Amino acid sequence: MKKVFLSTALALAVAGSWAFHSKTAEPSGNMMVISNVSIAFDAQATIITVGPDGSQKEKSIDFSKGSAKKVAANITEVHKATLAIINEYTRNGWHLVSVAPSGLMGAGTTFFTQNVYVLSK
């Protein structure tokens, strides 16, 4: 009987101490996912992720100029890649707070478009 009581008491002590075990804090706050497309002499597309701690990851997207139809198809690919990144973060508990799109803007012969997605946790 003493062994059963001792085993039960020990198991309860271990379970109780586990409840107070420090857990690793998950990142929280706000983050941004920014999609950029620049069309000038050459064409470039990137997706930049800025974490809540200010860390930054950049992903280049294959983008080439051509006809208007080709440029539109490439911009769609950039949007699809951005959506995949946002979906990954929402599966991990992040919530989309806002989207700030900007249309194509011209500065001489350079055209630029950017979408900024703000996520919160």
N, C-alpha and C positions, 0 to 999 in steps of 0.2 A: 504494500500500500504506500509506503514511503517513497519507493521508486517512481510510482505513477504520479504521486503528488509533486515530487521533485522535478520530474520530466515536464509535467504540465506547467509548473511555475517557471521553469527555465524557458519553455516555449513562449509563454506569455511575456516574459521579460524581453526576449529577442524580438517578438512582434511589436512590443511597445517601443523599443528603441528604434526599430526600423521606421516607425511612423514619424520620428523626429529627424531622420536622416536628411541631411541637406541635399536638395535637388539642384541640378544645374539650371540656371535661369535661361529661358529661351529669349531670343531677341524680341523686343517689342518696341513700339513707337511707330514711326512712319518711314516709308521707303518710296523710291520712285523707280519706275521703269520708263525709259525714254527711248523712243524710236526716232532716228534721224535718217533722212534721205537728202543727199546733195547731188544735184545734177549740174555739171558745168562742162569743162573740157573732158573730164572723166566723170564717172558716176560712182557714188559711194553710199553704202547703207550700213548703219550700226544700230545695235540695241544696247543701251547702257543701263545697268542696274545699280542704283545707289542704295546701299543698306542703311539701316537705322543708325549705325555707328559711323557712317560716312564712307565706308569702304565702297569701292567701285569695281564692277566687272563690265567688260566690253565684249560684245560678240559682233563680228563682222558678218554681213549677209552678202552673198554673191549678187551683184547688181551690175547690169550692163545697159548701156544706152542702145537705142535703135529707134524703131518706129514708135509712135505714140502708143500703139497697142502693146508693144514690148515693155515700155516704161510703166504703163498701167499694170501689166501682169507682174512686173518686178515689185512695184509698190504693194500689190496684194500679197506677195510672198513675204514682204517685210511685216505687214500687218498680221499674217498668219504666225510668223515666228514670235512676234510680240505677244500674241494671244496665248501661245503655248507656254511662254514664260509666266504670264499672269495666271494662267490656269494652274501651273505648278505651285505657285505661291498660295493661291486660294485653297488648294488641297492641303496645304500646310498651315492653315489657320489664318492667313492674311485676308483682309477684306478690301475690295476696291472702294475708295472714297471719292475720287474725282478723276476726270479726264479733261485735259486741256489740249484740244487739237489746234493746229494752225494749218491753214491751206498752203498751197504753193505760193511762195513769195519770190519775187524777182529782184535781184541786185545786179544790174548789168546783164551779163549772160549766165549768171548763176541762179539756179532755182533751188529752194530749200523747203522741206516740209518736216515738221516735228510734232509728235504726240507725246504728252507727258501724262503718265498714269501714276496716281498716288495711292498707295496701299497702307493700311493701318492694321496693327495687331494689339 
